[in-house]
Amino acid sequence: MTLSLTLAILWVFASTIVAFLPMERQLRPGGLLLIVAPLLIWALARDFGPVVGIIALGAFVSMYRNPLRYVWTRMRGNEFEESHGE
């Protein structure tokens, strides 16, 4: 098993654990995982090909859709309004 795959598996487990934390305790570890993800996706694509990289990117966007939406909204200079599925 390659280093990139091992680190990606550990990243998934870490993300799952962080998701179980109370919301106020998720910011730092979740932010770190958010920053590390593109490097892991690049490493997976380098080791296993672009199809695996695209699948990894899709999984990442699926897992981190709300934090990514927040970052995207703030980067555009808008205030973020949370929707609670209502």
Biopython code that builds the backbone (N, CA, C, O; Angstrom):
import numpy as np
from Bio.PDB.StructureBuilder import StructureBuilder

atoms = [
    (1, "MET", "N", (0.857, -1.168, 0.000)),
    (1, "MET", "CA", (0.000, 0.000, 0.000)),
    (1, "MET", "C", (0.904, 1.233, 0.000)),
    (1, "MET", "O", (1.884, 1.296, 0.743)),
    (2, "THR", "N", (0.567, 2.199, -0.831)),
    (2, "THR", "CA", (1.390, 3.399, -0.961)),
    (2, "THR", "C", (1.160, 4.348, 0.216)),
    (2, "THR", "O", (0.170, 4.256, 0.941)),
    (3, "LEU", "N", (2.102, 5.248, 0.370)),
    (3, "LEU", "CA", (1.996, 6.242, 1.438)),
    (3, "LEU", "C", (0.776, 7.138, 1.239)),
    (3, "LEU", "O", (0.081, 7.471, 2.199)),
    (4, "SER", "N", (0.519, 7.528, -0.014)),
    (4, "SER", "CA", (-0.626, 8.413, -0.262)),
    (4, "SER", "C", (-1.947, 7.736, 0.098)),
    (4, "SER", "O", (-2.841, 8.376, 0.653)),
    (5, "LEU", "N", (-2.072, 6.460, -0.211)),
    (5, "LEU", "CA", (-3.308, 5.741, 0.123)),
    (5, "LEU", "C", (-3.453, 5.580, 1.634)),
    (5, "LEU", "O", (-4.546, 5.742, 2.176)),
    (6, "THR", "N", (-2.363, 5.265, 2.304)),
    (6, "THR", "CA", (-2.396, 5.135, 3.767)),
    (6, "THR", "C", (-2.799, 6.456, 4.418)),
    (6, "THR", "O", (-3.636, 6.477, 5.320)),
    (7, "LEU", "N", (-2.204, 7.555, 3.961)),
    (7, "LEU", "CA", (-2.540, 8.867, 4.521)),
    (7, "LEU", "C", (-3.981, 9.259, 4.201)),
    (7, "LEU", "O", (-4.652, 9.878, 5.027)),
    (8, "ALA", "N", (-4.461, 8.904, 3.009)),
    (8, "ALA", "CA", (-5.844, 9.214, 2.648)),
    (8, "ALA", "C", (-6.829, 8.443, 3.525)),
    (8, "ALA", "O", (-7.855, 8.986, 3.937)),
    (9, "ILE", "N", (-6.523, 7.192, 3.808)),
    (9, "ILE", "CA", (-7.392, 6.400, 4.689)),
    (9, "ILE", "C", (-7.404, 6.999, 6.092)),
    (9, "ILE", "O", (-8.461, 7.102, 6.714)),
    (10, "LEU", "N", (-6.244, 7.389, 6.591)),
    (10, "LEU", "CA", (-6.172, 8.026, 7.913)),
    (10, "LEU", "C", (-6.932, 9.347, 7.916)),
    (10, "LEU", "O", (-7.575, 9.690, 8.908)),
    (11, "TRP", "N", (-6.862, 10.096, 6.802)),
    (11, "TRP", "CA", (-7.568, 11.366, 6.683)),
    (11, "TRP", "C", (-9.081, 11.140, 6.780)),
    (11, "TRP", "O", (-9.785, 11.898, 7.447)),
    (12, "VAL", "N", (-9.572, 10.092, 6.110)),
    (12, "VAL", "CA", (-11.010, 9.793, 6.156)),
    (12, "VAL", "C", (-11.444, 9.463, 7.581)),
    (12, "VAL", "O", (-12.472, 9.954, 8.049)),
    (13, "PHE", "N", (-10.660, 8.629, 8.271)),
    (13, "PHE", "CA", (-11.002, 8.303, 9.661)),
    (13, "PHE", "C", (-10.957, 9.552, 10.545)),
    (13, "PHE", "O", (-11.835, 9.745, 11.387)),
    (14, "ALA", "N", (-9.939, 10.399, 10.360)),
    (14, "ALA", "CA", (-9.837, 11.630, 11.153)),
    (14, "ALA", "C", (-11.026, 12.548, 10.876)),
    (14, "ALA", "O", (-11.576, 13.142, 11.804)),
    (15, "SER", "N", (-11.426, 12.668, 9.617)),
    (15, "SER", "CA", (-12.582, 13.513, 9.275)),
    (15, "SER", "C", (-13.864, 12.990, 9.915)),
    (15, "SER", "O", (-14.701, 13.766, 10.375)),
    (16, "THR", "N", (-14.007, 11.684, 9.939)),
    (16, "THR", "CA", (-15.184, 11.092, 10.558)),
    (16, "THR", "C", (-15.207, 11.358, 12.055)),
    (16, "THR", "O", (-16.257, 11.670, 12.617)),
    (17, "ILE", "N", (-14.061, 11.236, 12.697)),
    (17, "ILE", "CA", (-13.973, 11.507, 14.135)),
    (17, "ILE", "C", (-14.292, 12.971, 14.428)),
    (17, "ILE", "O", (-15.018, 13.275, 15.375)),
    (18, "VAL", "N", (-13.743, 13.881, 13.607)),
    (18, "VAL", "CA", (-13.996, 15.317, 13.808)),
    (18, "VAL", "C", (-15.480, 15.619, 13.639)),
    (18, "VAL", "O", (-16.019, 16.476, 14.340)),
    (19, "ALA", "N", (-16.143, 14.930, 12.721)),
    (19, "ALA", "CA", (-17.581, 15.162, 12.511)),
    (19, "ALA", "C", (-18.405, 14.816, 13.744)),
    (19, "ALA", "O", (-19.493, 15.360, 13.931)),
    (20, "PHE", "N", (-17.906, 13.923, 14.581)),
    (20, "PHE", "CA", (-18.625, 13.550, 15.801)),
    (20, "PHE", "C", (-18.397, 14.537, 16.947)),
    (20, "PHE", "O", (-19.098, 14.472, 17.957)),
    (21, "LEU", "N", (-17.449, 15.433, 16.812)),
    (21, "LEU", "CA", (-17.175, 16.417, 17.865)),
    (21, "LEU", "C", (-18.283, 17.464, 17.904)),
    (21, "LEU", "O", (-18.961, 17.691, 16.902)),
    (22, "PRO", "N", (-18.468, 18.099, 19.056)),
    (22, "PRO", "CA", (-19.413, 19.225, 19.101)),
    (22, "PRO", "C", (-18.955, 20.321, 18.134)),
    (22, "PRO", "O", (-17.758, 20.472, 17.888)),
    (23, "MET", "N", (-19.892, 21.072, 17.594)),
    (23, "MET", "CA", (-19.597, 22.052, 16.551)),
    (23, "MET", "C", (-18.491, 23.029, 16.939)),
    (23, "MET", "O", (-17.646, 23.361, 16.107)),
    (24, "GLU", "N", (-18.480, 23.491, 18.176)),
    (24, "GLU", "CA", (-17.467, 24.479, 18.576)),
    (24, "GLU", "C", (-16.065, 23.878, 18.662)),
    (24, "GLU", "O", (-15.084, 24.623, 18.693)),
    (25, "ARG", "N", (-15.948, 22.565, 18.701)),
    (25, "ARG", "CA", (-14.637, 21.913, 18.784)),
    (25, "ARG", "C", (-14.162, 21.392, 17.432)),
    (25, "ARG", "O", (-13.081, 20.811, 17.342)),
    (26, "GLN", "N", (-14.955, 21.591, 16.379)),
    (26, "GLN", "CA", (-14.606, 21.081, 15.057)),
    (26, "GLN", "C", (-13.720, 22.032, 14.257)),
    (26, "GLN", "O", (-13.090, 21.599, 13.292)),
    (27, "LEU", "N", (-13.651, 23.284, 14.617)),
    (27, "LEU", "CA", (-13.033, 24.298, 13.763)),
    (27, "LEU", "C", (-11.561, 24.023, 13.473)),
    (27, "LEU", "O", (-11.176, 23.954, 12.305)),
    (28, "ARG", "N", (-10.747, 23.867, 14.476)),
    (28, "ARG", "CA", (-9.309, 23.690, 14.236)),
    (28, "ARG", "C", (-8.973, 22.378, 13.532)),
    (28, "ARG", "O", (-8.310, 22.402, 12.494)),
    (29, "PRO", "N", (-9.409, 21.231, 14.062)),
    (29, "PRO", "CA", (-9.046, 19.995, 13.353)),
    (29, "PRO", "C", (-9.686, 19.904, 11.968)),
    (29, "PRO", "O", (-9.074, 19.388, 11.033)),
    (30, "GLY", "N", (-10.906, 20.400, 11.839)),
    (30, "GLY", "CA", (-11.568, 20.383, 10.539)),
    (30, "GLY", "C", (-10.877, 21.295, 9.541)),
    (30, "GLY", "O", (-10.758, 20.956, 8.364)),
    (31, "GLY", "N", (-10.422, 22.449, 10.006)),
    (31, "GLY", "CA", (-9.683, 23.366, 9.142)),
    (31, "GLY", "C", (-8.373, 22.768, 8.668)),
    (31, "GLY", "O", (-7.997, 22.915, 7.505)),
    (32, "LEU", "N", (-7.685, 22.099, 9.565)),
    (32, "LEU", "CA", (-6.433, 21.435, 9.190)),
    (32, "LEU", "C", (-6.692, 20.339, 8.160)),
    (32, "LEU", "O", (-5.951, 20.216, 7.184)),
    (33, "LEU", "N", (-7.730, 19.552, 8.371)),
    (33, "LEU", "CA", (-8.068, 18.509, 7.401)),
    (33, "LEU", "C", (-8.479, 19.108, 6.058)),
    (33, "LEU", "O", (-8.184, 18.537, 5.008)),
    (34, "LEU", "N", (-9.151, 20.241, 6.086)),
    (34, "LEU", "CA", (-9.560, 20.931, 4.866)),
    (34, "LEU", "C", (-8.342, 21.411, 4.076)),
    (34, "LEU", "O", (-8.336, 21.358, 2.846)),
    (35, "ILE", "N", (-7.321, 21.874, 4.778)),
    (35, "ILE", "CA", (-6.101, 22.363, 4.124)),
    (35, "ILE", "C", (-5.269, 21.217, 3.563)),
    (35, "ILE", "O", (-4.671, 21.360, 2.496)),
    (36, "VAL", "N", (-5.218, 20.094, 4.254)),
    (36, "VAL", "CA", (-4.395, 18.956, 3.852)),
    (36, "VAL", "C", (-5.010, 18.188, 2.680)),
    (36, "VAL", "O", (-4.285, 17.553, 1.914)),
    (37, "ALA", "N", (-6.321, 18.237, 2.534)),
    (37, "ALA", "CA", (-7.024, 17.428, 1.538)),
    (37, "ALA", "C", (-6.511, 17.604, 0.103)),
    (37, "ALA", "O", (-6.292, 16.599, -0.573)),
    (38, "PRO", "N", (-6.308, 18.831, -0.394)),
    (38, "PRO", "CA", (-5.824, 18.954, -1.776)),
    (38, "PRO", "C", (-4.463, 18.270, -2.001)),
    (38, "PRO", "O", (-4.207, 17.738, -3.081)),
    (39, "LEU", "N", (-3.610, 18.286, -0.998)),
    (39, "LEU", "CA", (-2.323, 17.607, -1.142)),
    (39, "LEU", "C", (-2.510, 16.097, -1.250)),
    (39, "LEU", "O", (-1.854, 15.442, -2.061)),
    (40, "LEU", "N", (-3.397, 15.553, -0.441)),
    (40, "LEU", "CA", (-3.677, 14.119, -0.509)),
    (40, "LEU", "C", (-4.330, 13.732, -1.834)),
    (40, "LEU", "O", (-4.005, 12.693, -2.408)),
    (41, "ILE", "N", (-5.238, 14.555, -2.314)),
    (41, "ILE", "CA", (-5.888, 14.279, -3.594)),
    (41, "ILE", "C", (-4.863, 14.305, -4.717)),
    (41, "ILE", "O", (-4.881, 13.444, -5.597)),
    (42, "TRP", "N", (-3.980, 15.277, -4.691)),
    (42, "TRP", "CA", (-2.912, 15.348, -5.699)),
    (42, "TRP", "C", (-2.019, 14.115, -5.633)),
    (42, "TRP", "O", (-1.668, 13.551, -6.669)),
    (43, "ALA", "N", (-1.649, 13.691, -4.429)),
    (43, "ALA", "CA", (-0.793, 12.514, -4.265)),
    (43, "ALA", "C", (-1.488, 11.257, -4.767)),
    (43, "ALA", "O", (-0.857, 10.414, -5.405)),
    (44, "LEU", "N", (-2.781, 11.123, -4.485)),
    (44, "LEU", "CA", (-3.524, 9.972, -4.983)),
    (44, "LEU", "C", (-3.589, 9.976, -6.510)),
    (44, "LEU", "O", (-3.416, 8.936, -7.146)),
    (45, "ALA", "N", (-3.840, 11.145, -7.094)),
    (45, "ALA", "CA", (-3.889, 11.246, -8.558)),
    (45, "ALA", "C", (-2.523, 10.943, -9.167)),
    (45, "ALA", "O", (-2.447, 10.318, -10.224)),
    (46, "ARG", "N", (-1.459, 11.370, -8.524)),
    (46, "ARG", "CA", (-0.111, 11.096, -9.013)),
    (46, "ARG", "C", (0.192, 9.599, -8.955)),
    (46, "ARG", "O", (0.779, 9.052, -9.888)),
    (47, "ASP", "N", (-0.201, 8.937, -7.876)),
    (47, "ASP", "CA", (0.124, 7.523, -7.691)),
    (47, "ASP", "C", (-0.805, 6.581, -8.446)),
    (47, "ASP", "O", (-0.366, 5.524, -8.899)),
    (48, "PHE", "N", (-2.088, 6.941, -8.591)),
    (48, "PHE", "CA", (-3.070, 6.011, -9.145)),
    (48, "PHE", "C", (-3.758, 6.498, -10.409)),
    (48, "PHE", "O", (-4.539, 5.755, -11.003)),
    (49, "GLY", "N", (-3.492, 7.711, -10.831)),
    (49, "GLY", "CA", (-4.080, 8.220, -12.062)),
    (49, "GLY", "C", (-5.166, 9.251, -11.826)),
    (49, "GLY", "O", (-5.667, 9.415, -10.714)),
    (50, "PRO", "N", (-5.524, 9.955, -12.923)),
    (50, "PRO", "CA", (-6.496, 11.049, -12.792)),
    (50, "PRO", "C", (-7.906, 10.601, -12.411)),
    (50, "PRO", "O", (-8.636, 11.356, -11.768)),
    (51, "VAL", "N", (-8.299, 9.394, -12.795)),
    (51, "VAL", "CA", (-9.648, 8.924, -12.448)),
    (51, "VAL", "C", (-9.783, 8.798, -10.932)),
    (51, "VAL", "O", (-10.795, 9.207, -10.364)),
    (52, "VAL", "N", (-8.775, 8.240, -10.279)),
    (52, "VAL", "CA", (-8.790, 8.126, -8.819)),
    (52, "VAL", "C", (-8.761, 9.515, -8.189)),
    (52, "VAL", "O", (-9.420, 9.745, -7.175)),
    (53, "GLY", "N", (-8.007, 10.443, -8.776)),
    (53, "GLY", "CA", (-7.972, 11.817, -8.278)),
    (53, "GLY", "C", (-9.331, 12.487, -8.354)),
    (53, "GLY", "O", (-9.728, 13.203, -7.435)),
    (54, "ILE", "N", (-10.048, 12.255, -9.454)),
    (54, "ILE", "CA", (-11.381, 12.844, -9.606)),
    (54, "ILE", "C", (-12.357, 12.222, -8.607)),
    (54, "ILE", "O", (-13.191, 12.923, -8.033)),
    (55, "ILE", "N", (-12.255, 10.913, -8.401)),
    (55, "ILE", "CA", (-13.113, 10.252, -7.410)),
    (55, "ILE", "C", (-12.815, 10.784, -6.012)),
    (55, "ILE", "O", (-13.735, 11.043, -5.236)),
    (56, "ALA", "N", (-11.534, 10.947, -5.690)),
    (56, "ALA", "CA", (-11.145, 11.489, -4.381)),
    (56, "ALA", "C", (-11.648, 12.919, -4.219)),
    (56, "ALA", "O", (-12.110, 13.296, -3.142)),
    (57, "LEU", "N", (-11.562, 13.707, -5.267)),
    (57, "LEU", "CA", (-12.065, 15.082, -5.211)),
    (57, "LEU", "C", (-13.571, 15.099, -4.971)),
    (57, "LEU", "O", (-14.070, 15.902, -4.183)),
    (58, "GLY", "N", (-14.291, 14.213, -5.653)),
    (58, "GLY", "CA", (-15.736, 14.124, -5.443)),
    (58, "GLY", "C", (-16.089, 13.728, -4.020)),
    (58, "GLY", "O", (-17.021, 14.276, -3.431)),
    (59, "ALA", "N", (-15.346, 12.776, -3.469)),
    (59, "ALA", "CA", (-15.586, 12.358, -2.086)),
    (59, "ALA", "C", (-15.287, 13.500, -1.119)),
    (59, "ALA", "O", (-16.027, 13.713, -0.159)),
    (60, "PHE", "N", (-14.212, 14.229, -1.370)),
    (60, "PHE", "CA", (-13.852, 15.367, -0.519)),
    (60, "PHE", "C", (-14.935, 16.443, -0.552)),
    (60, "PHE", "O", (-15.350, 16.943, 0.494)),
    (61, "VAL", "N", (-15.386, 16.795, -1.743)),
    (61, "VAL", "CA", (-16.422, 17.832, -1.865)),
    (61, "VAL", "C", (-17.713, 17.365, -1.207)),
    (61, "VAL", "O", (-18.427, 18.172, -0.611)),
    (62, "SER", "N", (-18.020, 16.089, -1.305)),
    (62, "SER", "CA", (-19.214, 15.558, -0.663)),
    (62, "SER", "C", (-19.121, 15.649, 0.861)),
    (62, "SER", "O", (-20.085, 16.028, 1.526)),
    (63, "MET", "N", (-17.961, 15.300, 1.407)),
    (63, "MET", "CA", (-17.785, 15.315, 2.867)),
    (63, "MET", "C", (-17.711, 16.730, 3.421)),
    (63, "MET", "O", (-18.187, 16.988, 4.527)),
    (64, "TYR", "N", (-17.118, 17.648, 2.663)),
    (64, "TYR", "CA", (-16.870, 19.001, 3.164)),
    (64, "TYR", "C", (-17.707, 20.047, 2.422)),
    (64, "TYR", "O", (-17.259, 21.180, 2.248)),
    (65, "ARG", "N", (-18.903, 19.685, 1.987)),
    (65, "ARG", "CA", (-19.690, 20.615, 1.190)),
    (65, "ARG", "C", (-20.072, 21.871, 1.963)),
    (65, "ARG", "O", (-20.026, 22.962, 1.395)),
    (66, "ASN", "N", (-20.444, 21.764, 3.224)),
    (66, "ASN", "CA", (-20.833, 22.961, 3.979)),
    (66, "ASN", "C", (-19.645, 23.852, 4.307)),
    (66, "ASN", "O", (-19.753, 25.064, 4.124)),
    (67, "PRO", "N", (-18.516, 23.327, 4.781)),
    (67, "PRO", "CA", (-17.360, 24.217, 4.978)),
    (67, "PRO", "C", (-16.878, 24.850, 3.676)),
    (67, "PRO", "O", (-16.465, 26.009, 3.675)),
    (68, "LEU", "N", (-16.922, 24.112, 2.573)),
    (68, "LEU", "CA", (-16.509, 24.680, 1.285)),
    (68, "LEU", "C", (-17.469, 25.768, 0.834)),
    (68, "LEU", "O", (-17.045, 26.781, 0.277)),
    (69, "ARG", "N", (-18.762, 25.565, 1.073)),
    (69, "ARG", "CA", (-19.750, 26.594, 0.739)),
    (69, "ARG", "C", (-19.495, 27.854, 1.566)),
    (69, "ARG", "O", (-19.595, 28.970, 1.056)),
    (70, "TYR", "N", (-19.167, 27.668, 2.840)),
    (70, "TYR", "CA", (-18.870, 28.806, 3.717)),
    (70, "TYR", "C", (-17.643, 29.567, 3.212)),
    (70, "TYR", "O", (-17.675, 30.792, 3.101)),
    (71, "VAL", "N", (-16.567, 28.847, 2.909)),
    (71, "VAL", "CA", (-15.328, 29.485, 2.429)),
    (71, "VAL", "C", (-15.585, 30.206, 1.112)),
    (71, "VAL", "O", (-15.126, 31.333, 0.927)),
    (72, "TRP", "N", (-16.308, 29.575, 0.199)),
    (72, "TRP", "CA", (-16.606, 30.186, -1.091)),
    (72, "TRP", "C", (-17.414, 31.476, -0.915)),
    (72, "TRP", "O", (-17.126, 32.478, -1.569)),
    (73, "THR", "N", (-18.408, 31.458, -0.049)),
    (73, "THR", "CA", (-19.234, 32.637, 0.192)),
    (73, "THR", "C", (-18.413, 33.765, 0.796)),
    (73, "THR", "O", (-18.545, 34.920, 0.390)),
    (74, "ARG", "N", (-17.570, 33.435, 1.760)),
    (74, "ARG", "CA", (-16.741, 34.465, 2.399)),
    (74, "ARG", "C", (-15.697, 35.030, 1.451)),
    (74, "ARG", "O", (-15.392, 36.221, 1.508)),
    (75, "MET", "N", (-15.142, 34.189, 0.575)),
    (75, "MET", "CA", (-14.153, 34.666, -0.398)),
    (75, "MET", "C", (-14.774, 35.648, -1.388)),
    (75, "MET", "O", (-14.099, 36.550, -1.883)),
    (76, "ARG", "N", (-16.062, 35.466, -1.672)),
    (76, "ARG", "CA", (-16.752, 36.388, -2.571)),
    (76, "ARG", "C", (-17.171, 37.668, -1.863)),
    (76, "ARG", "O", (-17.691, 38.584, -2.500)),
    (77, "GLY", "N", (-16.951, 37.744, -0.548)),
    (77, "GLY", "CA", (-17.251, 38.957, 0.199)),
    (77, "GLY", "C", (-18.670, 39.036, 0.713)),
    (77, "GLY", "O", (-19.105, 40.104, 1.145)),
    (78, "ASN", "N", (-19.399, 37.950, 0.680)),
    (78, "ASN", "CA", (-20.784, 37.935, 1.153)),
    (78, "ASN", "C", (-20.844, 37.352, 2.558)),
    (78, "ASN", "O", (-19.928, 36.663, 3.006)),
    (79, "GLU", "N", (-21.944, 37.646, 3.238)),
    (79, "GLU", "CA", (-22.187, 37.040, 4.543)),
    (79, "GLU", "C", (-22.790, 35.667, 4.324)),
    (79, "GLU", "O", (-23.584, 35.460, 3.405)),
    (80, "PHE", "N", (-22.407, 34.739, 5.171)),
    (80, "PHE", "CA", (-22.897, 33.376, 5.048)),
    (80, "PHE", "C", (-24.180, 33.215, 5.831)),
    (80, "PHE", "O", (-24.241, 33.544, 7.016)),
    (81, "GLU", "N", (-25.208, 32.705, 5.166)),
    (81, "GLU", "CA", (-26.483, 32.416, 5.816)),
    (81, "GLU", "C", (-26.645, 30.910, 5.841)),
    (81, "GLU", "O", (-26.674, 30.259, 4.796)),
    (82, "GLU", "N", (-26.752, 30.356, 7.053)),
    (82, "GLU", "CA", (-26.913, 28.907, 7.185)),
    (82, "GLU", "C", (-28.338, 28.523, 6.843)),
    (82, "GLU", "O", (-29.297, 29.164, 7.274)),
    (83, "SER", "N", (-28.453, 27.471, 6.065)),
    (83, "SER", "CA", (-29.774, 26.888, 5.830)),
    (83, "SER", "C", (-29.812, 25.560, 6.558)),
    (83, "SER", "O", (-28.865, 24.775, 6.492)),
    (84, "HIS", "N", (-30.877, 25.320, 7.231)),
    (84, "HIS", "CA", (-31.019, 24.110, 8.025)),
    (84, "HIS", "C", (-31.955, 23.115, 7.373)),
    (84, "HIS", "O", (-32.619, 22.340, 8.062)),
    (85, "GLY", "N", (-32.015, 23.128, 6.041)),
    (85, "GLY", "CA", (-32.858, 22.183, 5.332)),
    (85, "GLY", "C", (-34.340, 22.474, 5.420)),
    (85, "GLY", "O", (-35.170, 21.591, 5.201)),
    (86, "GLU", "N", (-34.671, 23.711, 5.741)),
    (86, "GLU", "CA", (-36.085, 24.086, 5.901)),
    (86, "GLU", "C", (-36.653, 24.563, 4.595)),
    (86, "GLU", "O", (-37.829, 24.923, 4.528)),
]
sb = StructureBuilder()
sb.init_structure("model")
sb.init_model(0)
sb.init_chain("A")
sb.init_seg("    ")
for serial, (resi, resn, name, xyz) in enumerate(atoms, 1):
    if name == "N":
        sb.init_residue(resn, " ", resi, " ")
    sb.init_atom(name, np.array(xyz, "f"), 0.0, 1.0, " ", f" {name:<3s}", serial, name[0])
structure = sb.get_structure()
